[in-house]
Amino acid sequence: MNELIFLFVGGIGALLTYVVAHDLKQGVVRASAGLSLMVGLFFYGFPEVLPLELTINIPIVFLGASFVGMTGSQLVKNRLLILIGGLIFSGIYIGASDVFVGYGGKLGTTACISSLMVFGVGVLIKKLQAR
């Protein structure tokens, strides 16, 4: 059940960041930082709302997925691909939780892999449409 919640949070985190950054013209850093701060402060202020594992990990998943949402609108114009990128981020985060223990950059690396996968899918879709 927690995995489904992480997938949801990752998808929404990436999509919200993309929308705030590009549609509301706030810039990618402001969108990612502002939304992540709001999520983090909510769970810091109300730690009893959800079980401890969710309270700890939801802000982390949201922050990492917001890195995916920072993808430039010139590279990925499709919001569905950004949502899928957030889901991919969450899936990697869940599956690799024990792999990167002790290493820095887990969120950024995972977000980069997710963004590259989404970018590749976007390029593949364009090539298929051109045919």
C-alpha atoms as a printed R data frame, in Angstrom:
    type eleno elety resid chain resno      x      y       z
1   ATOM     1    CA   MET     A     1  0.000  0.000   0.000
2   ATOM     2    CA   ASN     A     2  2.844  2.405   0.827
3   ATOM     3    CA   GLU     A     3  4.323  1.792  -2.618
4   ATOM     4    CA   LEU     A     4  1.106  2.980  -4.278
5   ATOM     5    CA   ILE     A     5  1.169  6.127  -2.165
6   ATOM     6    CA   PHE     A     6  4.800  6.764  -3.158
7   ATOM     7    CA   LEU     A     7  3.892  6.288  -6.834
8   ATOM     8    CA   PHE     A     8  1.023  8.756  -6.488
9   ATOM     9    CA   VAL     A     9  3.194 11.312  -4.677
10  ATOM    10    CA   GLY     A    10  5.948 10.967  -7.284
11  ATOM    11    CA   GLY     A    11  3.596 11.475 -10.200
12  ATOM    12    CA   ILE     A    12  1.861 14.438  -8.600
13  ATOM    13    CA   GLY     A    13  5.157 15.964  -7.432
14  ATOM    14    CA   ALA     A    14  6.633 15.931 -10.924
15  ATOM    15    CA   LEU     A    15  3.450 17.163 -12.585
16  ATOM    16    CA   LEU     A    16  2.788 19.968 -10.089
17  ATOM    17    CA   THR     A    17  6.361 21.201 -10.350
18  ATOM    18    CA   TYR     A    18  6.151 21.240 -14.150
19  ATOM    19    CA   VAL     A    19  2.827 23.109 -14.127
20  ATOM    20    CA   VAL     A    20  3.928 25.701 -11.558
21  ATOM    21    CA   ALA     A    21  7.270 26.230 -13.301
22  ATOM    22    CA   HIS     A    22  6.026 26.512 -16.870
23  ATOM    23    CA   ASP     A    23  2.327 27.352 -16.822
24  ATOM    24    CA   LEU     A    24  2.451 29.714 -13.847
25  ATOM    25    CA   LYS     A    25  5.871 31.001 -14.985
26  ATOM    26    CA   GLN     A    26  7.545 30.649 -11.592
27  ATOM    27    CA   GLY     A    27 10.742 29.031 -12.827
28  ATOM    28    CA   VAL     A    28 11.909 25.523 -12.110
29  ATOM    29    CA   VAL     A    29 13.887 26.244  -8.947
30  ATOM    30    CA   ARG     A    30 11.124 28.271  -7.314
31  ATOM    31    CA   ALA     A    31  8.508 25.667  -8.262
32  ATOM    32    CA   SER     A    32 10.503 22.722  -6.939
33  ATOM    33    CA   ALA     A    33 11.674 24.466  -3.779
34  ATOM    34    CA   GLY     A    34  8.338 26.060  -2.949
35  ATOM    35    CA   LEU     A    35  6.228 22.964  -3.411
36  ATOM    36    CA   SER     A    36  8.756 20.730  -1.632
37  ATOM    37    CA   LEU     A    37  8.931 23.187   1.256
38  ATOM    38    CA   MET     A    38  5.147 23.164   1.631
39  ATOM    39    CA   VAL     A    39  4.998 19.353   1.628
40  ATOM    40    CA   GLY     A    40  7.937 19.081   4.029
41  ATOM    41    CA   LEU     A    41  6.540 21.658   6.438
42  ATOM    42    CA   PHE     A    42  3.140 19.963   6.429
43  ATOM    43    CA   PHE     A    43  4.607 16.633   7.510
44  ATOM    44    CA   TYR     A    44  6.977 18.341   9.944
45  ATOM    45    CA   GLY     A    45  4.057 20.145  11.561
46  ATOM    46    CA   PHE     A    46  1.652 17.191  11.527
47  ATOM    47    CA   PRO     A    47  3.788 14.052  11.925
48  ATOM    48    CA   GLU     A    48  0.909 11.984  13.352
49  ATOM    49    CA   VAL     A    49 -1.335 12.324  10.274
50  ATOM    50    CA   LEU     A    50  0.132  9.225   8.604
51  ATOM    51    CA   PRO     A    51  2.305  6.297   9.719
52  ATOM    52    CA   LEU     A    52  5.955  7.143  10.416
53  ATOM    53    CA   GLU     A    53  7.318  5.545   7.214
54  ATOM    54    CA   LEU     A    54  5.027  7.691   5.071
55  ATOM    55    CA   THR     A    55  5.667 10.829   7.121
56  ATOM    56    CA   ILE     A    56  9.410 10.431   6.579
57  ATOM    57    CA   ASN     A    57  9.402  9.314   2.943
58  ATOM    58    CA   ILE     A    58  6.618 11.355   1.308
59  ATOM    59    CA   PRO     A    59  8.572 14.661   1.474
60  ATOM    60    CA   ILE     A    60 11.668 12.890   0.126
61  ATOM    61    CA   VAL     A    61  9.764 11.294  -2.755
62  ATOM    62    CA   PHE     A    62  8.035 14.590  -3.536
63  ATOM    63    CA   LEU     A    63 11.340 16.479  -3.589
64  ATOM    64    CA   GLY     A    64 13.011 13.926  -5.845
65  ATOM    65    CA   ALA     A    65 10.047 13.782  -8.197
66  ATOM    66    CA   SER     A    66 10.023 17.575  -8.360
67  ATOM    67    CA   PHE     A    67 13.491 17.282  -9.948
68  ATOM    68    CA   VAL     A    68 11.806 15.389 -12.791
69  ATOM    69    CA   GLY     A    69  9.256 18.191 -13.044
70  ATOM    70    CA   MET     A    70 12.128 20.638 -13.515
71  ATOM    71    CA   THR     A    71 12.625 19.249 -17.019
72  ATOM    72    CA   GLY     A    72 12.623 22.030 -19.577
73  ATOM    73    CA   SER     A    73  9.442 22.551 -21.573
74  ATOM    74    CA   GLN     A    74 11.602 22.630 -24.720
75  ATOM    75    CA   LEU     A    75 12.636 19.020 -24.121
76  ATOM    76    CA   VAL     A    76  9.348 17.526 -22.932
77  ATOM    77    CA   LYS     A    77  6.118 19.324 -23.773
78  ATOM    78    CA   ASN     A    78  3.758 16.500 -22.861
79  ATOM    79    CA   ARG     A    79  2.464 16.608 -19.275
80  ATOM    80    CA   LEU     A    80  1.619 12.918 -19.413
81  ATOM    81    CA   LEU     A    81  5.304 12.128 -19.965
82  ATOM    82    CA   ILE     A    82  6.211 14.259 -16.937
83  ATOM    83    CA   LEU     A    83  3.659 12.337 -14.862
84  ATOM    84    CA   ILE     A    84  5.120  9.061 -16.122
85  ATOM    85    CA   GLY     A    85  8.593 10.355 -15.236
86  ATOM    86    CA   GLY     A    86  7.416 10.951 -11.665
87  ATOM    87    CA   LEU     A    87  6.032  7.419 -11.550
88  ATOM    88    CA   ILE     A    88  9.322  6.042 -12.882
89  ATOM    89    CA   PHE     A    89 11.194  8.056 -10.253
90  ATOM    90    CA   SER     A    90  9.027  6.584  -7.504
91  ATOM    91    CA   GLY     A    91  9.462  3.069  -8.850
92  ATOM    92    CA   ILE     A    92 13.237  3.415  -8.886
93  ATOM    93    CA   TYR     A    93 13.167  5.006  -5.421
94  ATOM    94    CA   ILE     A    94 11.154  2.074  -4.070
95  ATOM    95    CA   GLY     A    95 13.237 -0.587  -5.820
96  ATOM    96    CA   ALA     A    96 16.649  0.891  -5.107
97  ATOM    97    CA   SER     A    97 16.101  1.988  -1.522
98  ATOM    98    CA   ASP     A    98 18.814 -0.371  -0.244
99  ATOM    99    CA   VAL     A    99 21.198  0.025  -3.178
100 ATOM   100    CA   PHE     A   100 22.351  3.614  -2.647
101 ATOM   101    CA   VAL     A   101 22.762  3.509   1.136
102 ATOM   102    CA   GLY     A   102 25.737  5.654   2.117
103 ATOM   103    CA   TYR     A   103 26.042  7.378  -1.246
104 ATOM   104    CA   GLY     A   104 25.091 10.970  -1.864
105 ATOM   105    CA   GLY     A   105 22.990 12.127  -4.775
106 ATOM   106    CA   LYS     A   106 20.387  9.364  -4.718
107 ATOM   107    CA   LEU     A   107 17.477 11.678  -5.500
108 ATOM   108    CA   GLY     A   108 19.259 13.589  -8.237
109 ATOM   109    CA   THR     A   109 20.624 10.464  -9.880
110 ATOM   110    CA   THR     A   110 17.244  8.753  -9.782
111 ATOM   111    CA   ALA     A   111 15.561 11.868 -11.175
112 ATOM   112    CA   CYS     A   112 18.141 12.092 -13.956
113 ATOM   113    CA   ILE     A   113 17.538  8.473 -14.949
114 ATOM   114    CA   SER     A   114 13.775  9.055 -14.911
115 ATOM   115    CA   SER     A   115 14.054 12.243 -16.961
116 ATOM   116    CA   LEU     A   116 16.297 10.580 -19.526
117 ATOM   117    CA   MET     A   117 13.829  7.729 -19.882
118 ATOM   118    CA   VAL     A   118 10.959 10.184 -20.392
119 ATOM   119    CA   PHE     A   119 12.983 12.216 -22.883
120 ATOM   120    CA   GLY     A   120 13.812  9.033 -24.793
121 ATOM   121    CA   VAL     A   121 10.169  7.994 -24.903
122 ATOM   122    CA   GLY     A   122  9.260 11.470 -26.185
123 ATOM   123    CA   VAL     A   123 11.826 11.227 -28.980
124 ATOM   124    CA   LEU     A   124 10.588  7.739 -29.856
125 ATOM   125    CA   ILE     A   125  6.982  8.967 -30.039
126 ATOM   126    CA   LYS     A   126  8.003 11.837 -32.343
127 ATOM   127    CA   LYS     A   127  9.869  9.454 -34.656
128 ATOM   128    CA   LEU     A   128  6.924  7.067 -34.790
129 ATOM   129    CA   GLN     A   129  4.539  9.917 -35.543
130 ATOM   130    CA   ALA     A   130  6.793 11.173 -38.343
131 ATOM   131    CA   ARG     A   131  6.533  7.832 -40.124
